[in-house]
Amino acid sequence: MVSLFLVSLQPIVTLSRPRVLDVYIFAAMTCIVETIIFTPLMRVERQKIKSEMEKSPSKFDEMHLLLHGWKNNKKALLYIGINFGIAQILFYVAYEFAGAINGSLAQQTTIIFALLFGFLINHEKISKTQILFSFILLFGLTLAVTQGNFNLLEINIGVGILMITTMLWMLAHSITKPMFDRNEITPIQLSFIRYVISGLFLITTYFIFFPLGNISLLLDPINILFFIMIGVLYGFDVLFWYKSLERIEMSKASVIVSPMPILVALFAFIILGESFTIFHLIGTLIIIFSITMIVRKIE
């Protein structure tokens, strides 16, 4: 539920940022702020695990694996970091094209890709009912973003980009889930490693595409404020998401955050002045109902 609230505010901050901030530098600084926030959290957690090892010798092997298990997944973690760095840019680009409400609706396709990659990577079963309601979810999304005319050629490009983004997210999350199941990493460790790799990847490649003079953007107080806001929202959203994945299936976590479009619509109406139409409402209800039915796994 905390993740739901935090993720609903992200599109609002993204679309409210100063126009001088391009999506690339905004994505890079998001990851860097997240790294700064999670550095002390990771140090405290690691000290706690070491202390537990000393106090409970019987748990030594378990705690040692939790402390050093990430070393068994270096290649996967490198991929995850780069994956999320690229996805961070696409996320901001998508919302610029789609707007807050349409973007939040398109973001709900995460459940479809969760099913797909859960099946392909983690060998999770998919029922006929889940397939049926995946198509119904897409119907609800199409109804909302086309405002009922179902002209696929008029679908906002941002919606398509965001679906690609959700695909990248769920691919990485599907690779992540077994690490939690094997007790080889904690949500804080994974978040920190992901942010470090994503931040380094983005900041080191930024000046390949943009002038060196853009470094001045990092010194403006208003820009810094937006870097901090998006970093806090995104960072703790991911932390609570990973905390959920530790305890429940990815599909169940997805249904909890499915009301996101309703919260985003409320924030977008109040702050951005976006209109929430009857087609948005109907599409949102269809999407939430579809996600609920997918998670129930009715045969």
Secondary structure, 3 states (H helix, E strand, C coil): CHHHHHHHHHHHHHHHCCCCCCHHHHHHHHHHHHHHHHHHHHHHHHHHHHHHHHHCHHHHHHHHHHHHHHHHHHHHHHHHHHHHHHHHHHHHHHHHHHCHHHHHHHHHHHHHHHHHHHHHCCCCCCCHHHHHHHHHHHHHHHHHHCCCCCCHHHCCHHHHHHHHHHHHHHHHHHHHHHHHHCCCCCHHHHHHHHHHHHHHHHHHHHHHHCCHHHHHHHCCHHHHHHHHHHHHHHHHHHHHHHHHHHHCCHHHHHHHCCCHHHHHHHHHHHHHCCCCCHHHHHHHHHHHHHHHHHHHCCC
